[in-house]
Amino acid sequence: MDDKVFAVQRDPKLRILIPMVVAIAFLMEQLDSTIIATAIPDMSRSLSVAPVQMNLAVTAYVVTLAVFIPLSGWFADRFGARRIFIFALGLFTVGSALCGLSNTFAQLVATRILQGIGGAMMTPVGRLILLRSFPRSELVTAMTYMTVPAIMGPVIGPLLGGVLTTYASWRWIFYVNLPFGAAGIALALRFMEDTRGDVAIRFDFPGFLLVGTGIALLQFGMDNIGRPIVSVPTIVGLLAASAVLLLAFARYAKRVASPAVDLSLFRVRTFSIGVLAGGLCRIGLNGTPFLLPLMLQVGFGLSPVVSGSLVFLGSGGALTIRVFIKPLLRTSGFRLLLIGSAVASTAILIAFGCIGPATPHWLIGGIVIVFGVIRATQFIASNMLSYADTPDGRLSQATSLFGAVQQLTVSFGVSVSAILLGLLSGGGRTLTPAHFQDVFWLMALLPLAALPGFWRLRREDGAQVSGWRRGEG
C-alpha cells in the first residue's frame, strides 16, 4: 500500500478537484431528498392531486435510492468507477430535467424513480473514487470536503425549496440541478481516473433481489410511519416482510462467495463501530431537520421563511467546524472525538427540548449553529472511521454497504421522530410546544446508546487516517 502512487500524489490540484466533484454529487442527492417538502402544496395544485398523495413523489425517490445503492459497488468494479459515476450524474441530471417538465403526477413519480437510480449510484461511487484517489493519511481533508455538503443538504433543502417555489416555480427545484450536474460531468471527465476492481466477480442477482426488496419494504414502511399513505396493518405487514427477507439474505450471504452486500465487512471492527454506533447517532440527529421546522412553525407559530432561515444557520456551524476536524482528530484520535461528540449530541438535543415560543430568536439561532458543529463532527468522524482500516480491495463493497445503512438512518430519524410525536400527542391532531420538547428529550437517548460502541475503540484505531500518535493527545 505504501508503494502505491495515488492520483492526488501525481497531480496535487486533484486534492481539491476530486472532492469538489464528489461534493457536487452529494449536495444534489441530499437536496433532492428534502427540497420537495416545502413545494408540495404548489405541486399538488399544479398536478391536480391531493397534497397527501404527493408523499409518493418523496417516497419513490428515497425507496429507489435504498434499493439500488447495493448495485453501485459491483457496477463500479465491473465497468469502471469514473464511467459509472458520470453515467449516474447524467441519469440524475436528465431525471431532474424530466421532473421539472412533468405535467402529470404519474410522470413526476416515474421521473423521481429515474432520479433515484442515478442518485443511488452517484454518491457511493463518488465516495469510492475519493477513497481510491487519496492515501489514508490524507483522507481527513478529502472526506471533510465531501461530507459537509451531505450534512448541509437537509437544512438547505427546505429553505431553497421555499424560496424557489415562492419566487419562481416548483419546477425550479429540479431545474436547479442542471448546471451542477453538467459541471460535475465535465470535471469528472477531465480529472477523474477510471479505476476498476475484480471484474471476474459475477453479479449476485438472487442476493440483490432479497436485499433490495427487503430494504425497499423497510424504507417504504418507515416512511409511511412518518407520512402515512397506507393503513397501519399494511405498514406492519411491510415491516414484517422486510425483516423476513433481510434475515433470509443474512443466511444466504454466508453461503456465497461474493454476495450483493458483503456483511462480512462488519468483522472489521472500526467499520462496524463507525457504521452501527455512528448510525445510532445519525438516527438521533437526523430527526432534527424534520422536528425543528415543524416545532418552529406549528408549535411556535413562526413563518416558513423565518423557520427556514433559523434552520439554515446549522449549515454555518457545519462549515465552521470543517477546518478544525483534522487537528481535533490528530490530538484526540477517533475514540475521544466520537465519544465526546456523542455526549454533545445528547446535550444539544436536550437544549432543543428546552426552548419555547418565548425563547429569543438569537438564542435559537445560536443553538442551531452549535447543532451544526456537533452534527458535522459526529458524521465526518464516523464516516472516516468506517473506512480507516477497510482493505483497499473491499472498498467498493464497503461504500455500497455504508451507503445503504446511511440512507436508512435518514429515514429512521424522521420516522422515529414522527412516531414519538404521534404517540405523545394522541395522533398528532393538536401539537403543542410541549409535545416537541418531549420528543427531543427522547431522541437525545439515541446518541447515548452509541457510547458502548465508541467505547470499544482503542486510542490508536484509525491512526493512519487521524494522524494521532501515542503521547501527543
C-alpha positions in Angstrom: 0.0 0.0 0.0 2.9 2.4 0.8 4.3 1.9 -2.7 1.1 2.8 -4.5 1.1 6.2 -6.2 -2.3 7.8 -5.8 -3.9 10.2 -8.2 -3.5 13.2 -5.9 0.2 12.4 -5.5 0.7 12.6 -9.3 -1.3 15.8 -9.6 -1.7 17.9 -6.4 -4.5 20.0 -7.8 -6.7 16.9 -7.6 -6.7 17.2 -3.8 -9.3 19.9 -4.3 -10.9 19.0 -7.6 -11.8 15.4 -6.9 -13.5 16.1 -3.5 -15.3 19.1 -5.2 -16.8 16.9 -7.9 -17.9 14.3 -5.4 -19.3 17.1 -3.2 -21.4 18.3 -6.1 -23.0 14.8 -6.4 -23.6 14.6 -2.6 -25.2 18.0 -2.4 -27.6 17.3 -5.3 -28.6 13.9 -3.9 -29.2 15.3 -0.4 -31.0 18.4 -1.6 -33.5 16.3 -3.6 -34.4 14.2 -0.5 -35.7 17.3 1.2 -36.2 20.2 -1.2 -39.6 18.9 -2.4 -41.2 19.2 1.1 -42.0 22.9 1.0 -43.2 22.8 -2.6 -45.8 20.1 -2.0 -48.8 22.4 -1.8 -48.0 24.2 -5.1 -47.1 20.9 -6.8 -50.3 19.3 -5.7 -52.4 22.2 -7.2 -50.4 22.2 -10.4 -50.7 18.4 -10.9 -54.3 18.2 -9.6 -53.7 15.7 -6.8 -54.3 15.8 -3.1 -51.3 17.0 -1.0 -51.1 13.7 0.9 -50.6 11.9 -2.5 -47.5 14.0 -3.1 -45.8 12.0 -0.4 -45.4 9.3 -3.0 -43.1 11.5 -5.0 -40.8 11.8 -1.9 -41.1 8.1 -1.1 -40.5 6.9 -4.7 -37.2 8.8 -4.7 -36.0 7.6 -1.3 -37.0 4.0 -1.8 -35.3 3.9 -5.2 -32.1 5.2 -3.6 -32.2 2.5 -0.9 -32.9 -0.3 -3.4 -30.2 0.5 -6.0 -27.3 1.5 -3.7 -26.2 -2.1 -3.3 -25.7 -2.3 -7.1 -23.2 0.6 -7.1 -20.1 -1.2 -5.9 -20.4 -4.1 -8.4 -21.1 -1.8 -11.3 -18.0 0.4 -10.4 -15.8 -2.6 -10.3 -17.1 -4.2 -13.5 -17.4 -1.1 -15.7 -15.1 1.4 -14.1 -15.7 3.9 -11.3 -15.5 7.1 -13.3 -17.7 5.7 -16.1 -20.4 4.7 -13.7 -20.1 8.0 -11.8 -20.5 10.0 -15.0 -23.4 7.8 -16.1 -25.1 8.2 -12.7 -24.6 12.0 -12.8 -26.1 12.2 -16.3 -29.0 10.0 -15.3 -29.7 12.1 -12.2 -29.4 15.4 -14.2 -31.7 14.1 -17.0 -34.1 12.8 -14.4 -34.1 16.3 -12.8 -35.0 18.0 -16.1 -37.8 15.5 -16.7 -39.2 16.0 -13.2 -39.4 19.8 -13.9 -41.1 19.1 -17.2 -43.7 16.7 -15.7 -47.3 17.6 -16.4 -49.0 14.7 -14.6 -48.4 13.1 -11.2 -47.6 9.7 -12.8 -44.9 11.4 -14.9 -43.4 13.0 -11.8 -43.3 9.7 -9.8 -41.7 7.9 -12.8 -39.0 10.6 -13.3 -38.3 10.7 -9.5 -37.6 7.0 -9.7 -35.1 7.8 -12.6 -33.5 10.4 -10.4 -33.3 7.9 -7.6 -31.5 5.3 -9.7 -28.9 7.9 -10.6 -28.5 9.1 -7.1 -28.1 5.6 -5.7 -25.0 5.0 -7.8 -23.7 8.6 -7.8 -22.9 9.0 -4.2 -21.4 5.6 -3.2 -19.3 5.5 -6.4 -18.2 9.1 -5.8 -17.1 8.1 -2.3 -15.3 5.1 -3.8 -13.4 7.3 -6.3 -12.3 9.6 -3.4 -11.1 6.7 -1.3 -9.1 5.3 -4.2 -7.6 8.7 -5.1 -6.1 9.6 -1.7 -3.7 7.8 0.6 -5.2 7.1 4.0 -3.1 9.7 5.7 -4.9 12.4 3.6 -8.5 11.2 3.9 -9.4 13.6 6.7 -9.2 16.7 4.5 -10.7 14.9 1.5 -13.7 13.4 3.3 -14.4 16.7 5.1 -14.9 18.5 1.8 -17.1 15.7 0.6 -19.2 15.2 3.8 -20.1 18.8 4.6 -22.4 19.2 1.5 -24.2 16.0 2.5 -24.7 17.5 6.0 -25.9 20.8 4.7 -28.3 19.4 2.1 -31.1 18.6 4.6 -31.0 22.1 6.2 -30.6 24.0 2.9 -33.3 22.0 1.1 -36.5 23.2 2.7 -35.3 26.9 2.6 -34.2 26.7 -1.0 -37.3 24.9 -2.0 -39.5 27.5 -0.3 -37.6 30.4 -2.0 -37.7 28.8 -5.5 -41.4 27.9 -5.1 -42.4 31.3 -3.9 -40.4 33.5 -6.3 -40.1 31.3 -9.4 -41.9 27.9 -9.7 -41.9 24.5 -8.1 -40.3 23.2 -11.4 -37.1 25.2 -10.5 -36.5 22.9 -7.5 -35.5 20.3 -10.2 -34.0 22.6 -12.8 -31.5 24.0 -10.2 -29.7 20.6 -10.5 -28.9 21.1 -14.2 -25.9 23.4 -14.0 -24.4 21.4 -11.1 -24.9 18.1 -13.0 -23.3 19.5 -16.2 -20.3 20.9 -14.2 -19.9 17.6 -12.4 -19.8 15.6 -15.6 -17.3 18.0 -17.3 -15.0 17.9 -14.3 -15.2 14.1 -13.8 -14.3 13.6 -17.5 -11.3 15.8 -17.2 -9.9 14.9 -13.8 -11.1 11.5 -12.5 -9.4 8.2 -13.1 -11.4 5.2 -14.3 -10.3 2.6 -11.7 -11.8 -0.9 -11.6 -11.9 -3.8 -9.1 -12.2 -7.5 -9.6 -14.1 -7.8 -12.9 -14.3 -11.6 -12.6 -16.8 -11.4 -9.8 -20.3 -12.3 -11.0 -23.3 -10.2 -10.0 -25.3 -11.8 -7.2 -28.8 -11.4 -8.7 -30.7 -13.6 -6.1 -29.0 -11.8 -3.3 -29.8 -8.4 -4.8 -33.5 -9.4 -5.1 -33.5 -10.4 -1.4 -31.7 -7.4 0.0 -33.1 -4.9 -2.5 -36.7 -5.9 -1.8 -36.1 -6.1 1.9 -34.6 -2.6 2.0 -37.4 -1.2 -0.2 -40.1 -2.6 2.0 -38.3 -1.4 5.1 -37.8 2.1 3.7 -41.3 2.3 2.4 -42.7 1.1 5.7 -40.6 3.5 7.8 -41.5 6.4 5.5 -45.2 5.7 5.9 -45.0 5.7 9.7 -44.0 9.3 9.5 -46.1 10.3 6.4 -48.8 7.6 6.1 -50.3 6.9 2.7 -51.2 3.3 3.6 -53.1 1.7 6.5 -51.4 0.7 9.8 -51.9 -3.1 9.2 -50.2 -2.6 5.8 -47.3 -0.8 7.4 -46.9 -3.7 9.9 -47.0 -6.2 7.1 -44.4 -4.3 5.1 -42.0 -4.2 8.0 -42.6 -7.9 8.9 -41.9 -8.9 5.3 -38.8 -6.8 5.2 -37.5 -8.4 8.4 -38.0 -11.9 6.9 -36.3 -11.0 3.6 -33.3 -9.3 5.3 -32.8 -12.3 7.7 -33.1 -14.6 4.7 -30.4 -12.6 2.9 -28.1 -12.7 6.0 -28.3 -16.5 6.0 -27.9 -16.6 2.2 -24.8 -14.3 2.2 -22.9 -16.8 4.4 -23.1 -19.4 1.6 -22.0 -17.4 -1.4 -18.5 -16.2 -2.3 -19.5 -12.6 -3.4 -22.9 -11.6 -2.1 -24.7 -8.5 -3.3 -24.0 -6.9 0.1 -20.9 -8.1 1.9 -22.0 -8.4 5.6 -18.6 -9.9 6.5 -17.3 -6.3 6.5 -18.8 -6.0 9.9 -15.9 -8.2 11.1 -13.7 -5.1 10.5 -14.1 -3.6 14.0 -13.6 0.0 13.0 -16.1 -0.4 10.1 -18.7 -2.0 12.3 -18.4 0.7 15.0 -18.4 3.5 12.5 -21.5 2.2 10.7 -23.5 0.8 13.6 -22.7 3.1 16.6 -22.4 6.0 14.2 -25.7 5.0 12.7 -27.4 5.3 16.2 -26.1 8.8 16.5 -27.3 9.6 12.9 -30.8 8.5 13.7 -30.9 10.8 16.8 -29.5 13.7 14.9 -31.3 13.2 11.6 -34.7 13.6 13.3 -33.9 17.3 14.0 -34.2 18.6 10.4 -37.7 17.2 10.4 -38.7 18.1 14.0 -37.2 21.6 14.3 -39.0 23.3 11.3 -42.3 21.7 12.4 -41.8 22.9 16.0 -40.9 26.4 14.9 -43.9 26.7 12.6 -46.7 24.6 14.2 -45.6 24.8 17.8 -44.2 28.4 17.9 -46.3 30.0 15.1 -43.3 31.2 13.1 -43.5 31.8 9.3 -41.9 29.2 6.9 -39.3 31.8 5.9 -38.3 32.7 9.5 -38.3 29.0 10.4 -36.2 28.0 7.3 -33.7 30.8 8.0 -33.2 29.7 11.6 -32.7 26.0 10.5 -30.3 27.2 7.7 -27.9 28.6 10.3 -26.9 24.9 11.0 -25.0 24.9 7.7 -22.8 27.7 9.1 -21.8 25.6 12.0 -21.0 22.7 9.7 -18.8 24.8 7.5 -17.0 26.3 10.5 -16.0 23.0 12.1 -14.6 21.7 8.9 -11.3 23.4 9.3 -10.9 22.0 12.9 -11.7 18.4 12.3 -8.1 17.4 11.2 -6.4 19.0 14.3 -9.1 17.6 16.6 -8.5 14.1 15.3 -4.7 14.4 15.5 -4.8 15.5 19.1 -7.7 13.2 20.4 -8.0 10.3 18.0 -11.3 8.8 16.8 -12.2 7.3 20.2 -12.2 10.5 22.3 -13.7 12.6 19.5 -16.6 10.2 18.8 -17.4 9.7 22.5 -17.3 13.5 23.1 -19.4 14.3 20.0 -22.0 11.6 21.1 -22.3 13.2 24.5 -22.5 16.6 22.9 -25.2 15.3 20.6 -27.3 14.3 23.5 -26.7 17.7 25.1 -27.8 19.7 22.1 -31.0 17.6 21.6 -31.8 18.3 25.2 -31.2 22.0 24.5 -33.7 21.9 21.7 -36.2 20.4 24.1 -35.7 23.4 26.5 -36.6 26.2 24.0 -40.1 27.6 23.8 -42.2 30.2 22.0 -40.8 32.9 24.2 -37.1 32.0 23.5 -35.3 34.8 21.6 -34.6 34.1 18.0 -30.9 34.9 18.5 -30.7 32.1 21.2 -32.5 29.6 19.0 -30.1 30.5 16.1 -27.1 30.0 18.4 -28.3 26.6 19.4 -28.8 25.7 15.8 -25.3 26.8 14.9 -23.9 24.6 17.7 -26.0 21.7 16.5 -24.5 22.1 13.0 -21.0 21.9 14.6 -21.8 18.8 16.6 -23.6 17.0 13.8 -20.8 17.7 11.3 -18.2 16.5 13.7 -20.0 13.2 14.5 -20.9 12.5 10.9 -17.4 13.3 9.4 -15.6 11.3 12.2 -17.8 8.2 11.9 -17.5 8.3 8.1 -13.8 8.3 8.2 -13.6 5.7 10.9 -15.7 3.4 8.8 -13.0 3.3 6.0 -9.9 3.8 8.2 -9.0 0.1 8.3 -11.0 -1.3 5.4 -8.8 -3.2 3.0 -8.3 -1.5 -0.4 -9.7 -4.5 -2.3 -13.0 -4.3 -0.4 -13.7 -0.5 -0.7 -16.3 -0.9 -3.4 -18.3 -3.3 -1.2 -17.8 -1.1 1.8 -19.1 2.0 0.1 -22.3 0.1 -1.0 -23.0 -1.2 2.5 -22.2 2.1 4.2 -24.4 4.0 1.7 -27.4 1.7 2.3 -27.1 2.0 6.1 -26.6 5.8 5.8 -29.8 6.1 3.7 -31.8 4.1 6.2 -30.6 6.2 9.2 -32.1 9.3 7.5 -35.5 7.6 7.1 -35.3 6.1 10.6 -34.5 9.6 12.1 -37.6 11.1 10.6 -39.9 8.1 11.2 -38.9 7.6 14.9 -39.4 11.3 15.5 -42.9 11.1 13.8 -43.8 8.0 15.8 -42.9 9.6 19.1 -44.7 12.9 18.1 -47.9 10.9 17.2 -47.8 8.8 20.4 -47.3 11.8 22.7 -49.9 14.0 21.0 -52.6 11.3 20.8 -52.4 11.0 17.0 -50.9 14.4 16.1 -54.3 16.3 15.8 -53.1 19.0 18.1 -49.4 19.6 18.5 -48.1 21.8 21.3 -44.6 23.0 22.1 -44.5 20.5 25.0 -45.0 17.6 22.6 -42.0 18.6 20.5 -39.9 19.2 23.6 -40.7 15.7 24.9 -39.7 14.2 21.6 -36.4 16.0 21.5 -35.6 14.7 25.0 -36.4 11.1 24.0 -34.4 11.4 20.8 -31.5 12.5 23.0 -31.2 9.0 24.3 -30.1 7.6 21.0 -26.6 9.1 20.9 -26.1 7.8 24.4 -26.9 4.3 23.2 -24.0 4.6 20.8 -21.5 5.1 23.6 -20.8 1.4 24.3 -19.8 1.0 20.7 -17.5 4.0 20.6 -16.0 2.9 24.0 -14.8 -0.3 22.3 -12.4 1.8 20.2 -8.7 2.0 21.1 -7.0 5.3 21.0 -4.8 4.1 18.2 -7.7 2.8 16.0 -7.6 4.6 12.6 -4.4 6.4 13.5 -3.2 6.1 9.8 -6.2 8.4 8.9 -6.5 10.6 12.1 -2.7 11.2 12.4 -2.9 10.5 16.2 0.3 9.4 17.9 0.6 8.0 21.4 1.9 10.7 23.7 0.6 13.6 21.5 -3.0 13.6 22.7 
